[in-house]
Amino acid sequence: MMAVSYKKLLHMLIDKDMSIAELQRQAGYSANISTRLRNDTYISLESVEKICRVLNCKMDEIIEFIPEDGGSNNGQNS
């Protein structure tokens, strides 16, 4: 399973001296999306597109997918 990370986006916002609230206002998405970004939970492709339009960037510049180990069930009988 893969986890999503928006660390790249947050770093980009710092570089552009822009807050998440300002991005939300310019992109026109709900406060719920801002919360999801802070918590590294999935957002819709439509929201990603809005963010990319405002920041003039590509999706892979703001989102990273990270493999989750999820704990190993191997070795339970050790």
Distance bins in CASP14 RR format, pairs under 12 A and 6 or more apart:
PFRMAT RR
TARGET T0000
AUTHOR 0000-0000-0000
RMODE 2
METHOD distances of the structure
MODEL  1
1 42 0 0 0 0 0 1 0 0 0 0 0
1 65 0 0 0 0 0 1 0 0 0 0 0
1 66 0 0 0 0 0 1 0 0 0 0 0
1 67 1 0 0 1 0 0 0 0 0 0 0
1 68 1 0 1 0 0 0 0 0 0 0 0
1 69 0 0 0 0 1 0 0 0 0 0 0
1 70 1 0 0 1 0 0 0 0 0 0 0
1 71 0 0 0 0 0 1 0 0 0 0 0
2 40 0 0 0 0 0 1 0 0 0 0 0
2 42 0 0 0 0 0 1 0 0 0 0 0
2 63 0 0 0 0 0 1 0 0 0 0 0
2 64 0 0 0 0 1 0 0 0 0 0 0
2 65 1 0 1 0 0 0 0 0 0 0 0
2 66 1 0 0 1 0 0 0 0 0 0 0
2 67 1 0 1 0 0 0 0 0 0 0 0
2 68 1 0 0 1 0 0 0 0 0 0 0
2 69 0 0 0 0 0 1 0 0 0 0 0
2 70 0 0 0 0 0 1 0 0 0 0 0
3 39 0 0 0 0 0 1 0 0 0 0 0
3 40 1 0 0 1 0 0 0 0 0 0 0
3 41 0 0 0 0 1 0 0 0 0 0 0
3 42 0 0 0 0 1 0 0 0 0 0 0
3 63 0 0 0 0 0 1 0 0 0 0 0
3 64 0 0 0 0 1 0 0 0 0 0 0
3 65 1 0 0 1 0 0 0 0 0 0 0
3 66 1 0 1 0 0 0 0 0 0 0 0
3 67 1 0 0 1 0 0 0 0 0 0 0
3 68 1 0 1 0 0 0 0 0 0 0 0
3 69 0 0 0 0 0 1 0 0 0 0 0
3 70 0 0 0 0 1 0 0 0 0 0 0
4 36 0 0 0 0 1 0 0 0 0 0 0
4 37 0 0 0 0 1 0 0 0 0 0 0
4 39 0 0 0 0 0 1 0 0 0 0 0
4 40 1 0 1 0 0 0 0 0 0 0 0
4 41 1 0 0 1 0 0 0 0 0 0 0
4 42 1 0 1 0 0 0 0 0 0 0 0
4 43 0 0 0 0 1 0 0 0 0 0 0
4 44 0 0 0 0 0 1 0 0 0 0 0
4 48 0 0 0 0 0 1 0 0 0 0 0
4 59 0 0 0 0 0 1 0 0 0 0 0
4 62 0 0 0 0 0 1 0 0 0 0 0
4 63 1 0 0 1 0 0 0 0 0 0 0
4 64 1 0 0 1 0 0 0 0 0 0 0
4 65 1 0 1 0 0 0 0 0 0 0 0
4 66 1 0 0 1 0 0 0 0 0 0 0
4 67 0 0 0 0 0 1 0 0 0 0 0
4 68 0 0 0 0 0 1 0 0 0 0 0
5 11 0 0 0 0 0 1 0 0 0 0 0
5 37 0 0 0 0 0 1 0 0 0 0 0
5 38 0 0 0 0 0 1 0 0 0 0 0
5 39 0 0 0 0 0 1 0 0 0 0 0
5 40 1 0 1 0 0 0 0 0 0 0 0
5 41 0 0 0 0 0 1 0 0 0 0 0
5 42 0 0 0 0 0 1 0 0 0 0 0
5 60 0 0 0 0 0 1 0 0 0 0 0
5 62 0 0 0 0 1 0 0 0 0 0 0
5 63 1 0 0 1 0 0 0 0 0 0 0
5 64 1 0 1 0 0 0 0 0 0 0 0
5 65 1 0 0 1 0 0 0 0 0 0 0
5 66 1 0 1 0 0 0 0 0 0 0 0
5 67 0 0 0 0 0 1 0 0 0 0 0
5 68 0 0 0 0 0 1 0 0 0 0 0
6 12 0 0 0 0 1 0 0 0 0 0 0
6 13 0 0 0 0 1 0 0 0 0 0 0
6 20 0 0 0 0 1 0 0 0 0 0 0
6 23 0 0 0 0 0 1 0 0 0 0 0
6 33 0 0 0 0 0 1 0 0 0 0 0
6 34 0 0 0 0 0 1 0 0 0 0 0
6 35 0 0 0 0 0 1 0 0 0 0 0
6 36 0 0 0 0 1 0 0 0 0 0 0
6 37 1 0 1 0 0 0 0 0 0 0 0
6 38 1 0 0 1 0 0 0 0 0 0 0
6 39 0 0 0 0 1 0 0 0 0 0 0
6 40 1 0 1 0 0 0 0 0 0 0 0
6 41 0 0 0 0 1 0 0 0 0 0 0
6 42 0 0 0 0 0 1 0 0 0 0 0
6 43 0 0 0 0 1 0 0 0 0 0 0
6 47 0 0 0 0 0 1 0 0 0 0 0
6 48 0 0 0 0 1 0 0 0 0 0 0
6 51 0 0 0 0 1 0 0 0 0 0 0
6 59 0 0 0 0 0 1 0 0 0 0 0
6 61 0 0 0 0 0 1 0 0 0 0 0
6 62 1 0 0 1 0 0 0 0 0 0 0
6 63 1 0 0 1 0 0 0 0 0 0 0
6 64 1 0 0 1 0 0 0 0 0 0 0
6 65 0 0 0 0 0 1 0 0 0 0 0
6 66 0 0 0 0 0 1 0 0 0 0 0
7 13 0 0 0 0 0 1 0 0 0 0 0
7 14 0 0 0 0 0 1 0 0 0 0 0
7 37 0 0 0 0 0 1 0 0 0 0 0
7 38 0 0 0 0 0 1 0 0 0 0 0
7 40 0 0 0 0 1 0 0 0 0 0 0
7 61 0 0 0 0 0 1 0 0 0 0 0
7 62 0 0 0 0 1 0 0 0 0 0 0
7 63 0 0 0 0 1 0 0 0 0 0 0
7 64 1 0 0 1 0 0 0 0 0 0 0
7 65 0 0 0 0 0 1 0 0 0 0 0
7 66 0 0 0 0 1 0 0 0 0 0 0
8 14 0 0 0 0 0 1 0 0 0 0 0
8 15 0 0 0 0 0 1 0 0 0 0 0
8 37 0 0 0 0 0 1 0 0 0 0 0
8 40 0 0 0 0 0 1 0 0 0 0 0
8 48 0 0 0 0 0 1 0 0 0 0 0
8 51 0 0 0 0 0 1 0 0 0 0 0
8 52 0 0 0 0 0 1 0 0 0 0 0
8 55 0 0 0 0 0 1 0 0 0 0 0
8 57 0 0 0 0 1 0 0 0 0 0 0
8 58 0 0 0 0 0 1 0 0 0 0 0
8 59 0 0 0 0 0 1 0 0 0 0 0
8 60 0 0 0 0 1 0 0 0 0 0 0
8 61 1 0 0 1 0 0 0 0 0 0 0
8 62 1 0 1 0 0 0 0 0 0 0 0
8 63 1 0 0 1 0 0 0 0 0 0 0
8 64 1 0 1 0 0 0 0 0 0 0 0
8 65 0 0 0 0 0 1 0 0 0 0 0
8 66 0 0 0 0 0 1 0 0 0 0 0
9 15 0 0 0 0 0 1 0 0 0 0 0
9 16 0 0 0 0 0 1 0 0 0 0 0
9 18 0 0 0 0 0 1 0 0 0 0 0
9 20 0 0 0 0 1 0 0 0 0 0 0
9 23 0 0 0 0 1 0 0 0 0 0 0
9 27 0 0 0 0 0 1 0 0 0 0 0
9 33 0 0 0 0 0 1 0 0 0 0 0
9 34 0 0 0 0 0 1 0 0 0 0 0
9 36 0 0 0 0 0 1 0 0 0 0 0
9 37 1 0 0 1 0 0 0 0 0 0 0
9 38 0 0 0 0 0 1 0 0 0 0 0
9 40 0 0 0 0 0 1 0 0 0 0 0
9 43 0 0 0 0 0 1 0 0 0 0 0
9 47 0 0 0 0 0 1 0 0 0 0 0
9 48 0 0 0 0 1 0 0 0 0 0 0
9 51 1 0 0 1 0 0 0 0 0 0 0
9 52 0 0 0 0 1 0 0 0 0 0 0
9 54 0 0 0 0 0 1 0 0 0 0 0
9 55 0 0 0 0 1 0 0 0 0 0 0
9 57 0 0 0 0 1 0 0 0 0 0 0
9 58 0 0 0 0 0 1 0 0 0 0 0
9 59 0 0 0 0 0 1 0 0 0 0 0
9 60 0 0 0 0 0 1 0 0 0 0 0
9 61 0 0 0 0 1 0 0 0 0 0 0
9 62 1 1 0 0 0 0 0 0 0 0 0
9 63 1 0 0 1 0 0 0 0 0 0 0
9 64 0 0 0 0 1 0 0 0 0 0 0
10 16 0 0 0 0 0 1 0 0 0 0 0
10 18 0 0 0 0 0 1 0 0 0 0 0
10 19 0 0 0 0 0 1 0 0 0 0 0
10 20 1 0 0 1 0 0 0 0 0 0 0
10 23 0 0 0 0 0 1 0 0 0 0 0
10 34 0 0 0 0 0 1 0 0 0 0 0
10 37 1 0 0 1 0 0 0 0 0 0 0
10 38 0 0 0 0 1 0 0 0 0 0 0
10 39 0 0 0 0 0 1 0 0 0 0 0
10 40 0 0 0 0 1 0 0 0 0 0 0
10 51 0 0 0 0 0 1 0 0 0 0 0
10 55 0 0 0 0 0 1 0 0 0 0 0
10 62 0 0 0 0 1 0 0 0 0 0 0
10 63 0 0 0 0 0 1 0 0 0 0 0
10 64 0 0 0 0 0 1 0 0 0 0 0
11 18 0 0 0 0 0 1 0 0 0 0 0
11 55 0 0 0 0 0 1 0 0 0 0 0
11 57 0 0 0 0 0 1 0 0 0 0 0
11 61 0 0 0 0 1 0 0 0 0 0 0
11 62 0 0 0 0 1 0 0 0 0 0 0
11 64 0 0 0 0 0 1 0 0 0 0 0
12 18 0 0 0 0 1 0 0 0 0 0 0
12 20 0 0 0 0 0 1 0 0 0 0 0
12 23 0 0 0 0 1 0 0 0 0 0 0
12 37 0 0 0 0 0 1 0 0 0 0 0
12 51 0 0 0 0 1 0 0 0 0 0 0
12 52 0 0 0 0 0 1 0 0 0 0 0
12 54 0 0 0 0 0 1 0 0 0 0 0
12 55 1 0 0 1 0 0 0 0 0 0 0
12 56 0 0 0 0 0 1 0 0 0 0 0
12 57 1 0 0 1 0 0 0 0 0 0 0
12 58 0 0 0 0 0 1 0 0 0 0 0
12 60 0 0 0 0 0 1 0 0 0 0 0
12 61 1 0 0 1 0 0 0 0 0 0 0
12 62 1 0 0 1 0 0 0 0 0 0 0
12 63 0 0 0 0 0 1 0 0 0 0 0
13 19 1 0 0 1 0 0 0 0 0 0 0
13 20 1 0 0 1 0 0 0 0 0 0 0
13 21 0 0 0 0 0 1 0 0 0 0 0
13 22 0 0 0 0 1 0 0 0 0 0 0
13 23 1 0 0 1 0 0 0 0 0 0 0
13 24 0 0 0 0 0 1 0 0 0 0 0
13 26 0 0 0 0 0 1 0 0 0 0 0
13 27 0 0 0 0 0 1 0 0 0 0 0
13 34 0 0 0 0 0 1 0 0 0 0 0
13 37 0 0 0 0 1 0 0 0 0 0 0
13 38 0 0 0 0 0 1 0 0 0 0 0
13 51 0 0 0 0 1 0 0 0 0 0 0
13 54 0 0 0 0 0 1 0 0 0 0 0
13 55 0 0 0 0 1 0 0 0 0 0 0
13 57 0 0 0 0 0 1 0 0 0 0 0
13 61 0 0 0 0 0 1 0 0 0 0 0
13 62 0 0 0 0 1 0 0 0 0 0 0
14 20 0 0 0 0 0 1 0 0 0 0 0
14 23 0 0 0 0 0 1 0 0 0 0 0
15 55 0 0 0 0 0 1 0 0 0 0 0
15 57 0 0 0 0 0 1 0 0 0 0 0
15 61 0 0 0 0 0 1 0 0 0 0 0
15 62 0 0 0 0 0 1 0 0 0 0 0
16 22 0 0 0 0 1 0 0 0 0 0 0
16 23 0 0 0 0 1 0 0 0 0 0 0
16 26 0 0 0 0 0 1 0 0 0 0 0
16 51 0 0 0 0 0 1 0 0 0 0 0
16 54 0 0 0 0 1 0 0 0 0 0 0
16 55 1 0 0 1 0 0 0 0 0 0 0
16 56 0 0 0 0 1 0 0 0 0 0 0
16 57 0 0 0 0 1 0 0 0 0 0 0
16 61 0 0 0 0 0 1 0 0 0 0 0
16 62 0 0 0 0 0 1 0 0 0 0 0
17 23 0 0 0 0 0 1 0 0 0 0 0
18 24 0 0 0 0 0 1 0 0 0 0 0
18 25 0 0 0 0 0 1 0 0 0 0 0
18 26 0 0 0 0 1 0 0 0 0 0 0
18 27 0 0 0 0 0 1 0 0 0 0 0
18 51 0 0 0 0 0 1 0 0 0 0 0
18 54 0 0 0 0 1 0 0 0 0 0 0
18 55 0 0 0 0 1 0 0 0 0 0 0
19 25 0 0 0 0 1 0 0 0 0 0 0
19 26 0 0 0 0 0 1 0 0 0 0 0
19 34 0 0 0 0 1 0 0 0 0 0 0
19 37 0 0 0 0 0 1 0 0 0 0 0
19 38 0 0 0 0 0 1 0 0 0 0 0
20 26 0 0 0 0 0 1 0 0 0 0 0
20 27 0 0 0 0 0 1 0 0 0 0 0
20 29 0 0 0 0 0 1 0 0 0 0 0
20 31 0 0 0 0 1 0 0 0 0 0 0
20 33 0 0 0 0 1 0 0 0 0 0 0
20 34 1 0 1 0 0 0 0 0 0 0 0
20 35 0 0 0 0 1 0 0 0 0 0 0
20 36 0 0 0 0 0 1 0 0 0 0 0
20 37 1 0 0 1 0 0 0 0 0 0 0
20 38 1 0 0 1 0 0 0 0 0 0 0
20 39 0 0 0 0 0 1 0 0 0 0 0
20 51 0 0 0 0 0 1 0 0 0 0 0
20 54 0 0 0 0 0 1 0 0 0 0 0
21 27 0 0 0 0 0 1 0 0 0 0 0
21 28 0 0 0 0 0 1 0 0 0 0 0
21 29 0 0 0 0 0 1 0 0 0 0 0
21 31 0 0 0 0 1 0 0 0 0 0 0
21 33 0 0 0 0 0 1 0 0 0 0 0
21 34 1 0 0 1 0 0 0 0 0 0 0
21 35 0 0 0 0 0 1 0 0 0 0 0
21 37 0 0 0 0 0 1 0 0 0 0 0
21 38 0 0 0 0 0 1 0 0 0 0 0
22 28 0 0 0 0 0 1 0 0 0 0 0
22 34 0 0 0 0 0 1 0 0 0 0 0
22 51 0 0 0 0 0 1 0 0 0 0 0
22 54 0 0 0 0 1 0 0 0 0 0 0
22 55 0 0 0 0 0 1 0 0 0 0 0
23 29 0 0 0 0 1 0 0 0 0 0 0
23 31 0 0 0 0 0 1 0 0 0 0 0
23 33 0 0 0 0 1 0 0 0 0 0 0
23 34 1 0 0 1 0 0 0 0 0 0 0
23 37 0 0 0 0 1 0 0 0 0 0 0
23 38 0 0 0 0 0 1 0 0 0 0 0
23 47 0 0 0 0 0 1 0 0 0 0 0
23 50 0 0 0 0 1 0 0 0 0 0 0
23 51 1 0 0 1 0 0 0 0 0 0 0
23 52 0 0 0 0 0 1 0 0 0 0 0
23 53 0 0 0 0 0 1 0 0 0 0 0
23 54 1 0 0 1 0 0 0 0 0 0 0
23 55 1 0 0 1 0 0 0 0 0 0 0
23 57 0 0 0 0 0 1 0 0 0 0 0
23 62 0 0 0 0 0 1 0 0 0 0 0
24 30 1 0 0 1 0 0 0 0 0 0 0
24 31 1 0 0 1 0 0 0 0 0 0 0
24 32 0 0 0 0 1 0 0 0 0 0 0
24 33 1 0 0 1 0 0 0 0 0 0 0
24 34 1 0 1 0 0 0 0 0 0 0 0
24 35 0 0 0 0 0 1 0 0 0 0 0
24 36 0 0 0 0 0 1 0 0 0 0 0
24 37 0 0 0 0 1 0 0 0 0 0 0
24 38 0 0 0 0 0 1 0 0 0 0 0
24 43 0 0 0 0 0 1 0 0 0 0 0
24 47 0 0 0 0 1 0 0 0 0 0 0
24 50 0 0 0 0 1 0 0 0 0 0 0
24 51 0 0 0 0 1 0 0 0 0 0 0
24 54 0 0 0 0 1 0 0 0 0 0 0
25 31 0 0 0 0 0 1 0 0 0 0 0
25 33 0 0 0 0 0 1 0 0 0 0 0
25 34 0 0 0 0 0 1 0 0 0 0 0
25 50 0 0 0 0 0 1 0 0 0 0 0
25 54 0 0 0 0 1 0 0 0 0 0 0
26 50 0 0 0 0 1 0 0 0 0 0 0
26 51 0 0 0 0 1 0 0 0 0 0 0
26 52 0 0 0 0 0 1 0 0 0 0 0
26 53 0 0 0 0 1 0 0 0 0 0 0
26 54 1 0 1 0 0 0 0 0 0 0 0
26 55 0 0 0 0 1 0 0 0 0 0 0
26 56 0 0 0 0 0 1 0 0 0 0 0
27 33 0 0 0 0 1 0 0 0 0 0 0
27 34 0 0 0 0 1 0 0 0 0 0 0
27 37 0 0 0 0 0 1 0 0 0 0 0
27 43 0 0 0 0 0 1 0 0 0 0 0
27 46 0 0 0 0 0 1 0 0 0 0 0
27 47 1 0 0 1 0 0 0 0 0 0 0
27 48 0 0 0 0 1 0 0 0 0 0 0
27 49 0 0 0 0 1 0 0 0 0 0 0
27 50 1 0 1 0 0 0 0 0 0 0 0
27 51 1 0 1 0 0 0 0 0 0 0 0
27 52 0 0 0 0 1 0 0 0 0 0 0
27 53 1 0 0 1 0 0 0 0 0 0 0
27 54 1 0 1 0 0 0 0 0 0 0 0
27 55 0 0 0 0 1 0 0 0 0 0 0
27 56 0 0 0 0 0 1 0 0 0 0 0
27 62 0 0 0 0 0 1 0 0 0 0 0
28 34 0 0 0 0 0 1 0 0 0 0 0
28 46 0 0 0 0 0 1 0 0 0 0 0
28 47 0 0 0 0 1 0 0 0 0 0 0
28 49 0 0 0 0 0 1 0 0 0 0 0
28 50 1 0 0 1 0 0 0 0 0 0 0
28 51 0 0 0 0 1 0 0 0 0 0 0
28 53 0 0 0 0 0 1 0 0 0 0 0
28 54 0 0 0 0 1 0 0 0 0 0 0
29 35 0 0 0 0 0 1 0 0 0 0 0
29 36 0 0 0 0 1 0 0 0 0 0 0
29 37 0 0 0 0 1 0 0 0 0 0 0
29 43 0 0 0 0 1 0 0 0 0 0 0
29 44 0 0 0 0 1 0 0 0 0 0 0
29 46 0 0 0 0 1 0 0 0 0 0 0
29 47 1 0 1 0 0 0 0 0 0 0 0
29 48 0 0 0 0 1 0 0 0 0 0 0
29 49 0 0 0 0 0 1 0 0 0 0 0
29 50 1 0 1 0 0 0 0 0 0 0 0
29 51 1 0 0 1 0 0 0 0 0 0 0
29 53 0 0 0 0 0 1 0 0 0 0 0
29 54 0 0 0 0 1 0 0 0 0 0 0
30 36 0 0 0 0 1 0 0 0 0 0 0
30 37 0 0 0 0 0 1 0 0 0 0 0
30 43 0 0 0 0 0 1 0 0 0 0 0
30 44 0 0 0 0 0 1 0 0 0 0 0
30 46 0 0 0 0 0 1 0 0 0 0 0
30 47 0 0 0 0 1 0 0 0 0 0 0
30 50 0 0 0 0 0 1 0 0 0 0 0
31 37 0 0 0 0 0 1 0 0 0 0 0
31 38 0 0 0 0 0 1 0 0 0 0 0
32 38 0 0 0 0 0 1 0 0 0 0 0
32 39 0 0 0 0 0 1 0 0 0 0 0
32 41 0 0 0 0 0 1 0 0 0 0 0
32 42 0 0 0 0 0 1 0 0 0 0 0
32 43 0 0 0 0 1 0 0 0 0 0 0
32 44 0 0 0 0 0 1 0 0 0 0 0
32 47 0 0 0 0 1 0 0 0 0 0 0
33 39 0 0 0 0 0 1 0 0 0 0 0
33 41 0 0 0 0 1 0 0 0 0 0 0
33 42 0 0 0 0 0 1 0 0 0 0 0
33 43 1 0 1 0 0 0 0 0 0 0 0
33 44 0 0 0 0 1 0 0 0 0 0 0
33 46 0 0 0 0 1 0 0 0 0 0 0
33 47 1 0 1 0 0 0 0 0 0 0 0
33 48 0 0 0 0 1 0 0 0 0 0 0
33 50 0 0 0 0 1 0 0 0 0 0 0
33 51 0 0 0 0 1 0 0 0 0 0 0
34 41 0 0 0 0 0 1 0 0 0 0 0
34 43 0 0 0 0 1 0 0 0 0 0 0
34 47 0 0 0 0 1 0 0 0 0 0 0
34 51 0 0 0 0 0 1 0 0 0 0 0
35 41 0 0 0 0 1 0 0 0 0 0 0
35 43 0 0 0 0 1 0 0 0 0 0 0
35 47 0 0 0 0 0 1 0 0 0 0 0
36 42 1 0 0 1 0 0 0 0 0 0 0
36 43 1 0 1 0 0 0 0 0 0 0 0
36 44 0 0 0 0 1 0 0 0 0 0 0
36 47 0 0 0 0 1 0 0 0 0 0 0
36 48 0 0 0 0 0 1 0 0 0 0 0
36 51 0 0 0 0 0 1 0 0 0 0 0
36 63 0 0 0 0 0 1 0 0 0 0 0
37 43 1 0 0 1 0 0 0 0 0 0 0
37 44 0 0 0 0 0 1 0 0 0 0 0
37 47 0 0 0 0 1 0 0 0 0 0 0
37 48 0 0 0 0 0 1 0 0 0 0 0
37 50 0 0 0 0 0 1 0 0 0 0 0
37 51 0 0 0 0 1 0 0 0 0 0 0
37 62 0 0 0 0 1 0 0 0 0 0 0
37 63 0 0 0 0 1 0 0 0 0 0 0
40 63 0 0 0 0 1 0 0 0 0 0 0
40 64 0 0 0 0 1 0 0 0 0 0 0
40 65 0 0 0 0 0 1 0 0 0 0 0
40 66 0 0 0 0 1 0 0 0 0 0 0
40 68 0 0 0 0 0 1 0 0 0 0 0
41 47 0 0 0 0 0 1 0 0 0 0 0
42 48 0 0 0 0 1 0 0 0 0 0 0
42 63 0 0 0 0 1 0 0 0 0 0 0
42 65 0 0 0 0 0 1 0 0 0 0 0
43 49 0 0 0 0 0 1 0 0 0 0 0
43 50 0 0 0 0 1 0 0 0 0 0 0
43 51 0 0 0 0 1 0 0 0 0 0 0
43 52 0 0 0 0 0 1 0 0 0 0 0
43 59 0 0 0 0 0 1 0 0 0 0 0
43 62 0 0 0 0 0 1 0 0 0 0 0
43 63 0 0 0 0 1 0 0 0 0 0 0
44 50 0 0 0 0 1 0 0 0 0 0 0
44 51 0 0 0 0 0 1 0 0 0 0 0
45 51 0 0 0 0 0 1 0 0 0 0 0
45 52 0 0 0 0 0 1 0 0 0 0 0
45 59 0 0 0 0 1 0 0 0 0 0 0
45 63 0 0 0 0 0 1 0 0 0 0 0
46 52 0 0 0 0 0 1 0 0 0 0 0
46 53 0 0 0 0 0 1 0 0 0 0 0
47 53 0 0 0 0 0 1 0 0 0 0 0
47 54 0 0 0 0 0 1 0 0 0 0 0
47 59 0 0 0 0 0 1 0 0 0 0 0
47 62 0 0 0 0 0 1 0 0 0 0 0
47 63 0 0 0 0 0 1 0 0 0 0 0
48 54 0 0 0 0 0 1 0 0 0 0 0
48 55 0 0 0 0 0 1 0 0 0 0 0
48 57 0 0 0 0 0 1 0 0 0 0 0
48 58 0 0 0 0 0 1 0 0 0 0 0
48 59 1 0 1 0 0 0 0 0 0 0 0
48 60 0 0 0 0 0 1 0 0 0 0 0
48 61 0 0 0 0 0 1 0 0 0 0 0
48 62 1 0 0 1 0 0 0 0 0 0 0
48 63 1 0 0 1 0 0 0 0 0 0 0
49 55 0 0 0 0 0 1 0 0 0 0 0
49 57 0 0 0 0 0 1 0 0 0 0 0
49 58 0 0 0 0 0 1 0 0 0 0 0
49 59 0 0 0 0 1 0 0 0 0 0 0
49 62 0 0 0 0 0 1 0 0 0 0 0
49 63 0 0 0 0 0 1 0 0 0 0 0
50 57 0 0 0 0 0 1 0 0 0 0 0
50 59 0 0 0 0 0 1 0 0 0 0 0
50 62 0 0 0 0 0 1 0 0 0 0 0
51 57 0 0 0 0 1 0 0 0 0 0 0
51 58 0 0 0 0 0 1 0 0 0 0 0
51 59 0 0 0 0 1 0 0 0 0 0 0
51 61 0 0 0 0 0 1 0 0 0 0 0
51 62 1 0 0 1 0 0 0 0 0 0 0
51 63 0 0 0 0 1 0 0 0 0 0 0
52 58 1 0 0 1 0 0 0 0 0 0 0
52 59 1 0 0 1 0 0 0 0 0 0 0
52 60 0 0 0 0 0 1 0 0 0 0 0
52 61 0 0 0 0 1 0 0 0 0 0 0
52 62 1 0 0 1 0 0 0 0 0 0 0
52 63 0 0 0 0 1 0 0 0 0 0 0
53 59 0 0 0 0 0 1 0 0 0 0 0
53 62 0 0 0 0 0 1 0 0 0 0 0
54 62 0 0 0 0 0 1 0 0 0 0 0
55 61 1 0 0 1 0 0 0 0 0 0 0
55 62 1 0 0 1 0 0 0 0 0 0 0
55 63 0 0 0 0 0 1 0 0 0 0 0
56 62 0 0 0 0 0 1 0 0 0 0 0
57 63 0 0 0 0 0 1 0 0 0 0 0
59 65 0 0 0 0 0 1 0 0 0 0 0
72 78 0 0 0 0 0 1 0 0 0 0 0
END
